[in-house]
Amino acid sequence: MRTHVIRLGLFLAAITCMTIVDGCSKSRVDAANEAPPPANVILDFNVSAFKVDHPEQFPLVIATQHSAPSKLVVTGTVNPDVARTVPVISLASGRIIKVFARLGDTVKKGQLLLRVRSDDIGNGFATYQMAVADEVLAKAQWERAQDLHQHGAIATSDLQIAKDTEDKAKVSVDTAEEHLKLLGSEIAHPSGMVDIYAPVSGVITDQQVTAAAGVQSLGTNPFTISDLSSVWIICDVYENDLATVHIGDSAQITLNAYPDKVLKGTVSNIGTSLDSSIRTGKVRIEVANPGLMRLGMFVTATLRGKTNQIETSVPASAVLHLHDRDYVYVPAPEHQFRRVEVTTGETLADNMQEVRSGLKQGQQVVSNALAMQHTIEQ
């Protein structure tokens, strides 16, 4: 009986093992059946290549070379010419009674700007009157000394002392009179009011005073007048590009506010120091102002060097402007054409277009890129 039980246990164990092995085999087969099919990869596919049925309908032209001065495009701002900027100075201190001009006004030379009530006039006039009185006394003593000297009553040295006193008294009178004139007063009609006039014609670019404000002698300048008939363009040029910029190079200036206006200028100074944070140097361009330029305006300057560089040029019709980018079509094998992105420059004479990058001299391009694009879209 015990022997039969053992054989039955072995039989059941064998059946269980076979079942497990069979289940494992089925699992492997099912996993293989559920695997994704192998990927079908298409090699050498170019989305920029297009095939046309009649390529002879699209004539080709050869990209030629174009000699042009070296160019560098930078940005800058409009600034006043320091040599044409004049501060308005008041030699008399006091309190402002009235202001006749304001910041941003255009003024003429000799135009009244402000009126100041000053005690300096009274003090200066008192000094002048005392100098006149001393001169009158010195003159009388000199005349008396001459008479006494003729009668032998005084020595020659005393006569010379009287003459010296008279001369010094005249100097004191002239000095006091000139001081009153510098303060803005007249000798015949002294007044405590001083009028300040514009020393030059131009635009008031700075104002430091208002009505009832105080003015200190040789202190804060009430106004600053700038002649904006000629201005400075201060540009930032990266360190790597400074070697291409030279004093005397011509520049074309385009105002952001007036993109259709192109002005001409000349590089007059290259800064001797760099901005340590952005590694740029200051380049100054002098430009004649036709009246459009305002201080602080942003501009784009194209600097042209004195040496020429070779650029590529193609007919303007060979360039396709698509999605804010420029392209040309070049021939490819098997009646195909490849669209190549390029960077264009200026429009040249004879309806030619400058190409700065993306195309080499001697390459063939489709002469009418727009017709090629229409054919591809159909």
Phi and psi in degrees as a GROMACS rama.xvg file:
@    title "Ramachandran Plot"
@    xaxis  label "Phi"
@    yaxis  label "Psi"
@TYPE xy
-62.0055  -36.3683  ARG-2
-65.3987  -40.8598  THR-3
-64.707  -37.3634  HIS-4
-64.7472  -41.8408  VAL-5
-65.0456  -42.708  ILE-6
-65.1882  -37.5874  ARG-7
-65.2032  -38.9239  LEU-8
-65.4829  -40.5075  GLY-9
-66.0829  -37.6122  LEU-10
-63.2924  -43.0578  PHE-11
-66.5687  -37.1475  LEU-12
-64.6756  -39.4173  ALA-13
-65.8711  -41.0334  ALA-14
-63.1853  -41.5602  ILE-15
-63.5789  -40.7174  THR-16
-65.0338  -41.1456  CYS-17
-63.6169  -37.5561  MET-18
-65.7758  -42.0222  THR-19
-64.7886  -43.7508  ILE-20
-64.4161  -39.5407  VAL-21
-66.7359  -38.5079  ASP-22
-65.5474  -39.5119  GLY-23
-62.9612  -39.9175  CYS-24
-64.5577  -41.3619  SER-25
-64.999  -35.2834  LYS-26
-64.8399  -40.6473  SER-27
-65.6605  -40.9183  ARG-28
-65.1512  -42.942  VAL-29
-65.3937  -39.068  ASP-30
-64.2932  -38.5952  ALA-31
-66.6731  -37.1315  ALA-32
-69.0477  -30.3432  ASN-33
-87.1029  -2.76577  GLU-34
-67.3649  145.057  ALA-35
-69.5518  153.226  PRO-36
-67.3438  154.364  PRO-37
-62.145  144.664  PRO-38
-71.5276  141.295  ALA-39
-100.485  98.0738  ASN-40
-91.7994  128.86  VAL-41
-100.621  115.473  ILE-42
-88.4445  155.585  LEU-43
59.9471  42.6822  ASP-44
-101.48  125.729  PHE-45
-117.922  116.658  ASN-46
-71.5202  -14.4707  VAL-47
-93.6693  0.462673  SER-48
-100.832  134.139  ALA-49
-132.281  141.175  PHE-50
-107.346  134.476  LYS-51
-121.588  155.921  VAL-52
-78.8514  -35.9875  ASP-53
-126.091  81.1489  HIS-54
-65.8134  -20.7576  PRO-55
-67.1799  -14.9035  GLU-56
-73.6151  -11.4869  GLN-57
-116.548  93.0604  PHE-58
-63.6383  151.083  PRO-59
-109.026  150.989  LEU-60
-128.998  159.849  VAL-61
-101.817  131.914  ILE-62
-67.4496  127.945  ALA-63
-106.521  171.491  THR-64
-93.725  151.588  GLN-65
-137.854  125.173  HIS-66
-93.0468  125.654  SER-67
-147.629  153.032  ALA-68
-61.7716  149.894  PRO-69
-62.5396  142.569  SER-70
-128.134  147.246  LYS-71
-143.353  123.088  LEU-72
-101.037  123.148  VAL-73
-134.951  169.339  VAL-74
-114.224  157.601  THR-75
-163.386  -174.936  GLY-76
-132.244  157.654  THR-77
-85.7097  131.282  VAL-78
-133.384  155.346  ASN-79
-73.0573  152.216  PRO-80
-75.566  118.674  ASP-81
-59.2112  -36.8745  VAL-82
-68.5055  -17.6167  ALA-83
-106.72  14.8612  ARG-84
-108.389  122.893  THR-85
-124.686  124.875  VAL-86
-78.1824  146.373  PRO-87
-92.7877  118.705  VAL-88
-111.3  136.014  ILE-89
-110.415  119.382  SER-90
-80.6916  -14.4862  LEU-91
-102.408  130.459  ALA-92
-89.9587  156.195  SER-93
159.762  -157.711  GLY-94
-115.83  136.185  ARG-95
-72.8018  128.511  ILE-96
-90.7007  -42.8674  ILE-97
-153.292  142.64  LYS-98
-110.238  127.133  VAL-99
-104.786  -4.00683  PHE-100
-143.158  158.122  ALA-101
-132.88  171.135  ARG-102
-58.8875  131.309  LEU-103
94.1791  -10.7952  GLY-104
-73.8691  147.63  ASP-105
-93.2473  125.394  THR-106
-123.525  158.428  VAL-107
-105.261  157.445  LYS-108
-62.2282  130.781  LYS-109
89.1432  -0.254808  GLY-110
-75.5452  139.313  GLN-111
-69.5466  127.361  LEU-112
-105.077  -46.7211  LEU-113
-157.361  162.549  LEU-114
-122.651  132.461  ARG-115
-121.763  134.519  VAL-116
-92.9949  119.052  ARG-117
-130.395  136.392  SER-118
-80.6112  -11.2512  ASP-119
-63.3235  -28.2728  ASP-120
-66.4794  -44.7736  ILE-121
-62.0276  -42.9213  GLY-122
-66.1227  -39.9892  ASN-123
-67.2121  -36.1934  GLY-124
-70.5815  -35.6061  PHE-125
-63.431  -41.1235  ALA-126
-63.0736  -38.5127  THR-127
-64.9269  -44.0505  TYR-128
-64.4423  -39.6478  GLN-129
-65.4751  -37.3937  MET-130
-65.635  -37.6333  ALA-131
-65.7409  -42.6933  VAL-132
-63.407  -41.4671  ALA-133
-64.6603  -35.4923  ASP-134
-69.8984  -37.1034  GLU-135
-62.3219  -45.3494  VAL-136
-65.1567  -43.605  LEU-137
-63.8922  -35.9131  ALA-138
-66.9427  -41.2209  LYS-139
-64.719  -41.3694  ALA-140
-65.8678  -35.6762  GLN-141
-66.2062  -42.8477  TRP-142
-64.777  -39.5831  GLU-143
-66.7185  -39.3295  ARG-144
-64.9477  -35.1966  ALA-145
-64.3967  -43.3011  GLN-146
-65.371  -43.3921  ASP-147
-65.0327  -36.7297  LEU-148
-67.4893  -34.9814  HIS-149
-65.6998  -30.3647  GLN-150
-94.2102  5.75756  HIS-151
74.4329  21.5035  GLY-152
-83.7173  -24.819  ALA-153
-131.632  160.773  ILE-154
-79.2315  165.04  ALA-155
-64.5797  -32.6798  THR-156
-63.6485  -37.6887  SER-157
-66.8933  -35.6971  ASP-158
-63.9601  -41.5155  LEU-159
-65.8309  -36.3451  GLN-160
-64.9117  -40.6433  ILE-161
-64.3654  -40.4694  ALA-162
-63.7781  -42.9239  LYS-163
-62.8409  -40.3818  ASP-164
-63.6469  -39.3169  THR-165
-64.949  -42.8022  GLU-166
-64.6732  -41.9178  ASP-167
-65.8784  -35.3309  LYS-168
-64.9983  -37.8247  ALA-169
-65.5503  -39.2806  LYS-170
-62.3815  -41.1638  VAL-171
-63.521  -39.3267  SER-172
-65.5427  -45.684  VAL-173
-62.8789  -40.015  ASP-174
-65.4049  -44.6691  THR-175
-64.4207  -38.2138  ALA-176
-66.6964  -43.0712  GLU-177
-65.8644  -35.8521  GLU-178
-63.4532  -41.2392  HIS-179
-63.9922  -38.6436  LEU-180
-65.607  -40.2684  LYS-181
-64.7593  -32.1248  LEU-182
-74.7847  -12.5076  LEU-183
98.6754  21.306  GLY-184
-114.942  163.272  SER-185
-109.214  145.905  GLU-186
-68.1518  -40.2174  ILE-187
-72.2629  -31.1345  ALA-188
-133.736  75.1589  HIS-189
-67.4802  139.465  PRO-190
-145.416  152.673  SER-191
-80.1369  -2.78966  GLY-192
-95.5367  130.765  MET-193
-118.475  127.775  VAL-194
-98.5033  132.134  ASP-195
-105.509  125.994  ILE-196
-112.808  158.582  TYR-197
-71.9632  125.416  ALA-198
-74.9124  -24.9406  PRO-199
-142.593  168.401  VAL-200
-88.5676  146.526  SER-201
160.979  -156.533  GLY-202
-114.778  136.495  VAL-203
-74.5324  110.115  ILE-204
-101.547  -6.13377  THR-205
-153.613  136.565  ASP-206
-135.036  123.958  GLN-207
-112.703  1.33633  GLN-208
-132.339  159.172  VAL-209
-135.454  175.776  THR-210
-61.4122  141.335  ALA-211
73.1065  3.88888  ALA-212
-80.2834  163.052  ALA-213
-94.8265  147.066  GLY-214
-120.807  127.555  VAL-215
-98.0225  140.103  GLN-216
-62.5422  125.228  SER-217
56.4078  29.3659  LEU-218
-102.869  -127.638  GLY-219
-63.6409  133.499  THR-220
-74.099  123.07  ASN-221
-58.843  -42.2904  PRO-222
-137.648  160.726  PHE-223
-130.093  125.89  THR-224
-110.145  131.045  ILE-225
-120.379  134.126  SER-226
-85.7997  107.566  ASP-227
-95.1448  16.8751  LEU-228
-66.9541  -23.6548  SER-229
-137.683  130.847  SER-230
-126.312  170.397  VAL-231
-106.653  139.495  TRP-232
-107.613  114.962  ILE-233
-98.6046  115.344  ILE-234
-112.03  152.022  CYS-235
-100.171  119.119  ASP-236
-117.158  128.678  VAL-237
-64.551  152.986  TYR-238
-55.5646  -39.8636  GLU-239
-68.5895  -19.8206  ASN-240
-100.814  -5.62885  ASP-241
-63.2955  -29.7468  LEU-242
-66.2307  -20.8302  ALA-243
-89.2801  -4.04474  THR-244
-105.22  134.172  VAL-245
-135.535  150.27  HIS-246
-64.4372  131.384  ILE-247
101.256  -11.174  GLY-248
-64.0977  143.105  ASP-249
-80.7659  157.379  SER-250
-144.504  142.57  ALA-251
-104.366  127.401  GLN-252
-109.17  128.009  ILE-253
-119.909  124.598  THR-254
-84.125  136.222  LEU-255
-63.1647  -31.8935  ASN-256
-76.744  -26.6568  ALA-257
-131.632  76.5178  TYR-258
-64.3256  -19.1031  PRO-259
-83.8197  -12.2094  ASP-260
-95.4507  127.05  LYS-261
-117.001  120.195  VAL-262
-108.638  158.916  LEU-263
-114.238  141.983  LYS-264
-145.468  179.612  GLY-265
-136.442  136.766  THR-266
-69.804  121.071  VAL-267
-112.769  -13.9389  SER-268
-159.946  143.193  ASN-269
-122.564  121.395  ILE-270
-57.7512  147.882  GLY-271
-93.6454  -0.926772  THR-272
-132.453  158.745  SER-273
-112.568  152.657  LEU-274
-75.013  115.958  ASP-275
-67.1403  -21.5519  SER-276
-83.1356  -40.9651  SER-277
-114.923  1.10949  ILE-278
58.163  51.7067  ARG-279
-126.68  153.03  THR-280
-112.143  155.71  GLY-281
-90.7165  128.312  LYS-282
-118.624  129  VAL-283
-104.39  130.611  ARG-284
-120.343  129.093  ILE-285
-95.0441  129.059  GLU-286
-134.733  136.201  VAL-287
-74.1676  129.786  ALA-288
-93.0337  115.595  ASN-289
-77.1208  2.08281  PRO-290
109.639  -7.00013  GLY-291
-89.2141  -25.7126  LEU-292
-81.2709  132.57  MET-293
-117.138  148.248  ARG-294
-61.1835  133.944  LEU-295
91.5117  -5.80362  GLY-296
-63.961  146.394  MET-297
-87.4835  138.151  PHE-298
-135.535  161.93  VAL-299
-116.618  123.719  THR-300
-112.534  130.361  ALA-301
-106.495  108.448  THR-302
-87.4177  130.756  LEU-303
-113.936  121.609  ARG-304
-79.6008  173.377  GLY-305
-87.2577  -12.712  LYS-306
-99.9723  144.997  THR-307
-90.5295  152.139  ASN-308
-131.303  152.75  GLN-309
-89.8389  125.563  ILE-310
-120.4  164.441  GLU-311
-94.9755  143.603  THR-312
-137.329  146.261  SER-313
-138.099  163.715  VAL-314
-58.5294  144.798  PRO-315
-60.6454  -30.124  ALA-316
-69.7229  -16.0996  SER-317
-81.1414  -7.2596  ALA-318
-102.064  129.611  VAL-319
-107.878  123.472  LEU-320
-96.513  112.112  HIS-321
-139.042  122.204  LEU-322
54.9829  48.5052  HIS-323
62.1133  22.4368  ASP-324
-134.204  161.564  ARG-325
-113.331  138.596  ASP-326
-134.956  158.507  TYR-327
-132.165  156.719  VAL-328
-105.822  127.373  TYR-329
-116.401  146.283  VAL-330
-69.862  149.007  PRO-331
-134.193  164.855  ALA-332
-61.9784  159.592  PRO-333
61.5122  48.8066  GLU-334
57.1308  33.7719  HIS-335
-111.15  159.105  GLN-336
-131.182  140.048  PHE-337
-111.812  132.65  ARG-338
-90.0736  124.099  ARG-339
-119.892  131.151  VAL-340
-80.0106  137.09  GLU-341
-131.578  163.18  VAL-342
-111.112  116.996  THR-343
-92.614  160.906  THR-344
-117.509  -127.971  GLY-345
-85.1365  158.414  GLU-346
-83.2096  126.245  THR-347
-98.5882  176.858  LEU-348
-68.5545  163.638  ALA-349
60.3078  32.3418  ASP-350
59.3726  40.495  ASN-351
-106.382  154.457  MET-352
-123.246  131.874  GLN-353
-79.779  135.55  GLU-354
-119.575  116.482  VAL-355
-87.5623  -28.9114  ARG-356
-156.091  158.306  SER-357
98.4086  -13.4183  GLY-358
-144.706  138.854  LEU-359
-105.519  157.889  LYS-360
-65.8449  138.639  GLN-361
93.8808  -14.1123  GLY-362
-72.2189  149.598  GLN-363
-93.0364  140.74  GLN-364
-135.968  157.509  VAL-365
-71.5469  130.825  VAL-366
-70.3189  -28.1378  SER-367
-123.402  91.2039  ASN-368
-69.9962  -30.4985  ALA-369
-68.2234  -39.408  LEU-370
-65.6218  -38.2699  ALA-371
-62.7682  -41.2238  MET-372
-64.7048  -40.3406  GLN-373
-63.092  -41.4114  HIS-374
-63.6862  -41.586  THR-375
-64.6898  -41.2003  ILE-376
-67.0735  -27.0532  GLU-377
